[in-house]
Amino acid sequence: MKIAPYPPAERVTTLAIAAAAAAIFVLPPWPRLCVAVALIVLPFVVWTAFSPGAWLGLFLGAVLILPPVPVSIGNSGAHPALVLVTFGVYAGLVFAHRWKFARSPVIAPLVLLTVMLAASVPMALFYSGSDVAIGSAVRVALFAITPFVLAYVLWGPGRALANCGFGPAYLLFAGGVLSAAFACVDFFYQLPAPAGYSPQFIWLSDRVLRRAQGPFYDAGALGNMCAFFLVMAAVAMFRTPAGGMKRWLAAAGAIPLSIALLFSYSRASVLCFLVAVMILLWLQRREVKWIRTALPLLGAVVVAAILVSSLVPGLAERWLQRAWQTFELAFSGNNAALSGRVASWQTILTFATEHPFRGLAGVGYKSLPYSDVLGQPLIADNTYLSTWIETGIGGLAALLALHVAILRATYRAARSANPSVAFYGLWTFSFWVGEAVQMAAADLLTYWRLLPVFFFVIGVAVLKVGRTPA
């Protein structure tokens, strides 16, 4: 039998790998390390060159599951997902012939918002100095990953993912559940926090616990991620089309997500989820099979409540007390109801009134927490106010335009007759309404690891509805 010779490319690759492997044993330590890293990176480079969606799957999985590495960069920890962005740029160049630019209702306002954020960096240099301006530029670059992911899905090689049905949703849900499970272990055992974590605590009667953060930088990001995938589980429970996720599987995944959400101690994320579920119920009010839906949902809630009460005695009671105090103090006008946020908002509004030009042009993206522009460093805990003061009226207008574009596009997808299109549409529309509400109590534009995941799903929904008659 005659054996066909290896193609030239395969022979060259084989010889290169063999030579690199041999070099590991004869080179000094540092060159040896570089060669070893090259051997690890090379298969990913080859895989990316043959699979346009490979880097995207790795990147989304990394931002959901992997924690920052224990290396501090500035005031945050470095994250391995940033390396995978370079693979995305590489894939975009390799598959340059697959890019097809067309009008999109979502990407234009998202790019405009990114431009407005970048345009505010000189203002940070002017008002706060070079150190704050460099930090502002870095945060703009992190935010810019999101429009790149969306463009890759809508215009680039990632369009093929829109033909995968429920597959991307399943994989993301699995990543979210794994991340939530790790967050539960992290909270129960109070694992050491690596670089970049925020000091956030729960004060119980007998001890003080660090709030669950899982693989993320703070508890708010974990709560936001849990809310996102709990909305997906709710959609699967309320509407299970052929080929969609089974109700029992969605309920099983909702258990660790619910527990991690409670362990994050994030009231804003709980509010986001509740608003999203109310919107979902309104959209599905004529189609929901209440008994079949209520049983797995109620079962997941009961199991989560029992586990929380068993694992951390006193936490459930503390949660109920905190929720009631928030409700009671809010009606009495007490600033403590929102953990001091009202005082911060009043400071920002006073500043905007006294300095109208700065409110018009902005003082630099993400400069308020790291400068004395307002007299002292201040965390706005409000996406709308921080975007207005930091990026000017143009940035706020771009953010509001983005909200409108997302809700219009995803609502159209939610009304589609195609089961998978409607699934993605219901998920993204309901969640984004809750997200828009949560933005009034948190600065969600800083969640650079979550925004690409959100906009990936939005991109799939928008692309699918563009291919399927609604």
MIMAR-187127 format. One line per field, with one value per residue (C-alpha): residue number from 1; x, y, z. Coordinates in Angstrom, 1 decimal. Example, Ala and Ser with C-alpha at 12.3 -4.5 7.8 and 13.67 -1.06 7.14 Angstrom:
# residues 2
papa = [1 2]
xx = [12.3 13.7]
yy = [-4.5 -1.1]
zz = [7.8 7.1]
This chain:
# residues 470
papa = [1 2 3 4 5 6 7 8 9 10 11 12 13 14 15 16 17 18 19 20 21 22 23 24 25 26 27 28 29 30 31 32 33 34 35 36 37 38 39 40 41 42 43 44 45 46 47 48 49 50 51 52 53 54 55 56 57 58 59 60 61 62 63 64 65 66 67 68 69 70 71 72 73 74 75 76 77 78 79 80 81 82 83 84 85 86 87 88 89 90 91 92 93 94 95 96 97 98 99 100 101 102 103 104 105 106 107 108 109 110 111 112 113 114 115 116 117 118 119 120 121 122 123 124 125 126 127 128 129 130 131 132 133 134 135 136 137 138 139 140 141 142 143 144 145 146 147 148 149 150 151 152 153 154 155 156 157 158 159 160 161 162 163 164 165 166 167 168 169 170 171 172 173 174 175 176 177 178 179 180 181 182 183 184 185 186 187 188 189 190 191 192 193 194 195 196 197 198 199 200 201 202 203 204 205 206 207 208 209 210 211 212 213 214 215 216 217 218 219 220 221 222 223 224 225 226 227 228 229 230 231 232 233 234 235 236 237 238 239 240 241 242 243 244 245 246 247 248 249 250 251 252 253 254 255 256 257 258 259 260 261 262 263 264 265 266 267 268 269 270 271 272 273 274 275 276 277 278 279 280 281 282 283 284 285 286 287 288 289 290 291 292 293 294 295 296 297 298 299 300 301 302 303 304 305 306 307 308 309 310 311 312 313 314 315 316 317 318 319 320 321 322 323 324 325 326 327 328 329 330 331 332 333 334 335 336 337 338 339 340 341 342 343 344 345 346 347 348 349 350 351 352 353 354 355 356 357 358 359 360 361 362 363 364 365 366 367 368 369 370 371 372 373 374 375 376 377 378 379 380 381 382 383 384 385 386 387 388 389 390 391 392 393 394 395 396 397 398 399 400 401 402 403 404 405 406 407 408 409 410 411 412 413 414 415 416 417 418 419 420 421 422 423 424 425 426 427 428 429 430 431 432 433 434 435 436 437 438 439 440 441 442 443 444 445 446 447 448 449 450 451 452 453 454 455 456 457 458 459 460 461 462 463 464 465 466 467 468 469 470]
xx = [0.0 1.3 1.3 0.5 3.3 2.6 1.7 4.5 2.7 2.2 5.9 7.1 4.8 6.0 9.6 9.1 7.4 10.1 12.9 11.2 10.7 14.4 15.4 13.7 16.3 19.4 18.6 19.1 16.2 14.7 14.9 13.6 10.5 9.9 10.0 7.7 5.2 5.5 4.7 1.5 0.5 1.2 -1.7 -4.1 -2.7 -3.3 -6.7 -7.7 -6.5 -8.9 -11.9 -13.2 -15.2 -12.5 -11.0 -14.5 -15.5 -12.2 -12.5 -16.1 -15.3 -12.3 -14.1 -16.8 -14.7 -11.1 -10.1 -7.4 -3.9 -2.0 -0.2 -1.3 -1.5 -2.4 -5.2 -6.5 -5.4 -4.4 -6.7 -5.7 -8.7 -6.9 -4.4 -7.2 -8.3 -5.1 -6.2 -9.4 -7.6 -5.5 -8.6 -10.2 -7.2 -7.0 -10.7 -10.7 -12.5 -15.5 -16.2 -19.4 -20.4 -24.0 -26.3 -27.0 -29.3 -27.2 -23.5 -23.7 -24.7 -22.3 -19.4 -20.6 -20.5 -17.0 -15.9 -17.4 -15.5 -12.3 -12.9 -13.1 -9.6 -8.0 -10.3 -9.0 -5.5 -6.5 -8.3 -6.6 -3.1 -1.3 -1.7 -5.5 -5.6 -3.6 -6.0 -8.9 -7.4 -6.8 -10.5 -11.6 -9.5 -11.1 -14.6 -13.7 -13.5 -17.3 -17.9 -15.2 -17.0 -20.3 -18.8 -17.2 -20.6 -22.6 -20.2 -17.3 -16.6 -18.6 -21.8 -21.6 -22.5 -26.0 -26.6 -25.8 -29.3 -29.3 -25.7 -24.0 -26.7 -26.0 -22.3 -22.6 -25.1 -22.7 -19.9 -22.2 -23.2 -19.5 -18.6 -21.5 -20.5 -17.0 -18.4 -20.3 -17.2 -15.2 -17.8 -18.2 -14.5 -13.6 -10.7 -7.9 -8.8 -6.2 -5.1 -7.8 -10.6 -12.8 -13.1 -16.8 -18.2 -21.4 -21.7 -23.6 -24.3 -21.4 -18.9 -17.9 -17.7 -16.3 -19.1 -19.0 -17.0 -16.1 -13.7 -14.7 -13.3 -16.2 -19.5 -21.6 -20.1 -20.9 -24.4 -24.9 -23.7 -26.0 -29.0 -28.1 -28.2 -31.1 -33.1 -32.1 -33.2 -36.5 -37.0 -36.3 -38.9 -41.6 -41.1 -39.4 -39.4 -38.4 -34.7 -34.5 -33.2 -35.3 -37.1 -35.5 -32.0 -32.7 -34.0 -30.9 -28.6 -30.7 -29.8 -26.1 -26.9 -29.5 -27.2 -24.3 -26.6 -27.5 -23.9 -22.9 -25.2 -26.1 -29.5 -29.2 -28.6 -31.6 -33.6 -32.3 -33.5 -36.9 -37.6 -36.5 -38.8 -41.7 -41.0 -40.7 -44.0 -45.7 -44.3 -45.4 -48.6 -50.7 -48.4 -47.0 -48.1 -48.3 -48.3 -45.5 -43.5 -44.1 -43.1 -39.4 -39.1 -40.5 -38.4 -35.2 -36.1 -36.8 -33.7 -31.6 -33.2 -32.6 -28.9 -28.2 -29.8 -27.8 -24.5 -24.5 -26.9 -28.1 -27.5 -31.1 -32.4 -29.8 -30.9 -34.6 -33.7 -31.6 -34.3 -36.9 -34.7 -34.0 -37.7 -38.5 -35.7 -36.3 -39.8 -38.5 -36.0 -33.0 -29.7 -28.7 -31.4 -29.0 -25.7 -24.9 -25.6 -28.0 -25.4 -23.0 -25.7 -26.4 -22.7 -22.5 -25.7 -24.4 -21.1 -22.9 -25.0 -21.9 -19.8 -22.1 -19.2 -17.7 -21.0 -21.3 -17.8 -17.0 -14.1 -12.7 -14.0 -13.5 -11.7 -14.1 -13.0 -9.3 -9.1 -10.2 -12.3 -15.3 -13.2 -12.5 -12.5 -16.1 -17.8 -21.0 -22.8 -25.0 -24.1 -26.2 -24.7 -21.1 -21.4 -22.8 -20.2 -17.2 -18.0 -20.3 -23.8 -22.7 -21.7 -25.0 -27.0 -25.0 -25.8 -29.5 -29.5 -27.8 -30.6 -33.3 -31.5 -31.0 -34.6 -36.1 -33.9 -34.4 -38.1 -38.4 -36.5 -38.7 -41.8 -40.4 -42.1 -38.8 -38.2 -34.5 -34.8 -37.6 -35.6 -32.6 -34.9 -36.9 -33.7 -31.9 -34.9 -36.1 -32.6 -31.7 -34.8 -33.5 -30.0 -31.2 -32.9 -29.8 -27.6 -29.3 -27.6 -24.3 -21.7 -22.1 -19.9 -16.9 -17.9 -15.6 -15.7 -19.5 -20.4 -18.8 -20.9 -24.1 -23.5 -22.5 -26.0 -27.5 -25.6 -26.8 -30.4 -30.1 -28.4 -30.9 -33.9 -32.3 -32.2 -35.6 -39.0 -40.5]
yy = [0.0 3.4 6.0 9.6 12.1 14.8 18.2 20.7 22.8 19.8 18.8 22.2 22.4 18.9 19.8 23.1 21.4 18.7 21.3 23.4 20.3 19.4 23.0 22.8 20.4 22.3 26.0 28.1 28.6 31.8 30.9 27.4 29.1 31.2 28.1 26.2 29.1 29.1 25.4 26.1 29.0 27.5 25.0 27.8 29.9 26.9 26.2 29.9 29.8 26.9 27.8 31.4 30.8 29.1 32.2 33.6 30.4 30.4 34.1 34.0 30.9 32.6 35.7 33.6 31.0 32.1 34.4 37.1 36.0 37.0 39.9 43.4 45.9 49.3 48.8 45.6 42.1 41.0 38.5 35.8 36.6 39.7 37.4 35.8 39.2 39.1 35.8 37.5 40.2 37.5 35.6 38.7 39.2 35.5 35.5 39.0 37.8 36.8 40.3 41.8 45.2 46.1 48.4 47.2 48.8 48.0 48.3 52.0 53.4 51.0 52.3 55.9 55.3 53.9 56.9 59.2 57.4 57.7 61.4 62.1 60.8 64.2 65.8 63.4 64.5 68.2 67.9 65.0 64.5 61.8 58.9 59.2 59.8 56.6 54.7 56.2 55.2 51.6 51.3 52.6 49.9 47.3 48.6 48.5 44.7 44.7 46.4 44.2 41.1 42.4 43.4 40.0 38.3 40.7 41.5 39.1 35.3 35.0 35.1 31.3 31.1 32.3 29.0 27.0 27.2 26.8 25.6 28.9 29.5 26.0 26.5 30.0 28.7 25.9 28.4 30.6 27.7 26.6 30.2 30.3 27.0 28.3 31.4 29.3 27.4 30.6 32.1 29.1 28.5 32.3 31.6 34.2 37.0 37.5 40.9 43.4 42.2 44.8 44.6 43.8 42.1 40.8 41.6 38.7 38.5 36.1 36.8 38.9 37.2 38.5 38.7 36.1 37.4 34.1 34.6 38.3 41.5 42.4 41.0 43.2 41.6 38.1 39.1 40.6 37.4 35.3 37.5 37.2 33.4 33.2 35.1 32.5 29.7 31.5 31.8 28.0 27.4 29.7 28.7 25.4 25.1 22.0 21.6 24.0 23.5 21.2 22.7 20.4 21.2 24.9 24.5 22.5 25.2 27.9 26.5 27.4 30.6 31.6 30.7 32.6 35.6 35.6 35.1 38.1 40.2 42.4 44.0 45.7 42.4 40.9 43.9 43.4 39.7 40.5 43.3 41.0 38.2 40.6 41.7 38.1 37.2 40.1 39.1 35.5 36.1 34.3 31.4 30.4 27.1 28.1 24.7 23.2 26.3 26.9 23.5 23.5 27.2 26.7 23.6 25.5 28.4 26.0 24.0 27.2 28.6 25.4 25.2 28.8 28.4 25.2 26.4 29.8 30.1 33.6 34.8 34.3 36.2 39.0 39.2 39.6 42.2 44.1 44.0 45.2 48.0 49.1 49.3 51.0 53.6 54.4 55.6 57.6 59.3 58.0 58.0 54.8 52.9 52.9 52.6 56.3 56.5 59.4 61.6 60.7 61.5 64.9 65.7 65.0 67.0 69.9 69.8 69.7 72.7 74.7 73.7 73.4 73.2 70.2 68.5 69.3 68.1 65.6 65.3 61.9 58.4 56.6 59.6 60.3 57.4 58.2 62.0 65.1 66.6 66.6 67.6 64.0 60.6 59.5 56.3 57.3 53.9 55.2 54.5 57.4 60.0 58.8 58.7 62.2 63.8 61.7 61.7 64.7 65.0 63.2 60.1 60.0 60.5 57.6 55.4 56.1 55.6 52.2 51.2 52.1 50.2 47.1 47.0 47.6 44.9 42.3 42.9 42.2 39.0 38.1 38.3 36.0 32.7 30.9 29.2 29.8 33.4 34.0 32.3 34.7 37.7 37.0 36.4 39.6 41.9 40.9 41.1 44.4 46.1 44.8 45.9 49.4 49.6 48.3 50.9 53.5 51.9 50.6 51.5 48.5 49.9 48.9 45.2 44.6 40.9 40.6 43.1 41.0 38.0 40.1 41.6 38.3 37.0 40.2 39.9 36.4 37.5 40.4 38.4 35.6 37.9 39.5 36.1 34.8 36.4 37.7]
zz = [0.0 -1.0 1.7 0.6 1.6 4.1 2.6 2.9 5.5 7.8 7.3 8.2 11.3 12.5 12.1 13.9 16.9 17.0 16.9 19.6 21.8 21.5 22.2 25.6 26.8 25.6 26.1 29.2 31.6 30.1 26.4 27.4 29.0 25.9 23.7 26.1 25.9 22.1 22.1 24.1 22.0 18.6 18.6 19.5 16.6 14.2 15.6 15.2 11.6 10.8 13.0 12.9 16.1 18.2 19.8 20.6 22.4 24.4 25.2 26.4 28.5 30.0 31.0 32.7 34.4 34.9 37.8 37.4 37.7 40.9 39.2 40.0 37.1 38.4 40.9 39.3 38.5 35.0 33.3 30.9 28.6 27.4 25.7 23.7 22.3 20.3 18.8 17.9 16.0 14.3 13.3 12.0 9.7 8.7 7.7 6.3 3.2 5.4 6.6 5.2 6.5 6.6 8.5 12.0 14.6 17.6 16.6 15.5 18.9 20.7 18.5 19.1 22.8 22.6 20.6 23.2 25.9 24.0 23.3 27.1 27.8 27.0 29.5 32.1 31.3 31.5 34.8 36.6 35.2 33.3 35.7 35.7 31.9 31.3 33.5 31.6 28.3 29.5 30.6 27.2 25.6 27.8 26.9 23.2 23.4 23.5 20.1 18.6 19.7 18.4 15.1 14.8 15.2 13.1 10.3 10.6 10.6 13.8 11.7 11.4 15.1 14.3 12.6 15.6 17.1 20.9 21.1 22.0 24.7 26.2 26.4 27.9 30.5 31.4 31.9 34.0 36.2 36.7 37.6 40.1 41.6 42.1 43.7 46.2 47.1 47.3 49.7 51.9 52.4 52.1 49.7 49.5 47.1 44.3 42.9 42.0 44.3 46.0 49.8 50.3 53.4 55.0 58.7 60.4 64.1 64.9 62.1 59.1 55.7 52.4 49.8 47.1 44.1 42.4 39.5 39.1 40.5 42.7 44.1 41.8 38.7 40.0 40.8 37.4 35.7 37.9 37.0 33.3 33.3 35.7 33.1 30.5 32.9 33.4 29.6 29.3 32.0 30.6 27.0 26.0 22.2 20.3 20.7 23.6 27.1 29.3 32.2 34.8 33.4 33.6 37.2 38.1 36.8 38.5 41.9 42.0 40.2 42.8 45.7 44.2 43.6 47.3 48.4 46.3 48.5 45.5 45.9 42.5 40.7 42.5 41.3 37.8 37.8 39.3 36.7 33.9 35.1 35.3 31.8 30.6 32.3 30.6 27.2 27.7 29.6 26.9 26.4 29.8 31.1 34.7 36.5 34.4 34.8 38.5 39.7 38.6 39.4 42.9 43.4 42.4 44.8 47.7 47.2 47.0 50.2 52.1 51.0 51.9 55.3 55.9 54.6 56.2 59.1 59.6 56.0 54.9 57.9 57.2 53.6 54.6 57.2 54.6 52.0 54.5 55.8 52.2 51.5 54.8 54.7 51.0 51.8 54.7 52.5 54.5 52.5 54.2 52.2 49.2 51.1 50.7 47.0 47.3 48.9 46.0 43.4 45.1 45.0 41.3 40.5 42.5 40.6 37.3 38.3 39.4 36.4 33.4 30.9 32.6 32.5 28.8 27.8 30.5 32.9 31.6 31.6 34.9 36.4 39.3 41.5 41.1 41.1 43.1 40.4 42.7 45.7 46.6 44.9 44.4 43.1 41.4 41.6 38.7 35.1 33.8 36.2 35.8 32.0 31.9 34.1 32.8 29.1 28.7 27.3 24.1 26.0 27.9 24.7 23.1 26.1 25.9 22.1 22.7 25.2 22.6 19.8 21.9 23.1 19.7 18.0 20.7 21.1 17.4 17.9 20.9 18.7 16.0 15.1 14.9 18.3 18.7 17.5 20.0 22.8 22.3 21.9 25.1 27.0 25.8 25.8 29.3 30.8 29.2 30.7 34.1 33.2 32.3 35.7 37.5 35.9 38.1 41.1 39.7 37.0 34.7 31.9 34.0 33.8 30.7 31.2 31.2 28.5 25.6 26.8 26.9 23.5 22.0 22.8 21.6 18.4 17.9 18.5 16.1 13.4 13.7 13.4 10.3 8.7 9.8 9.0 12.2]
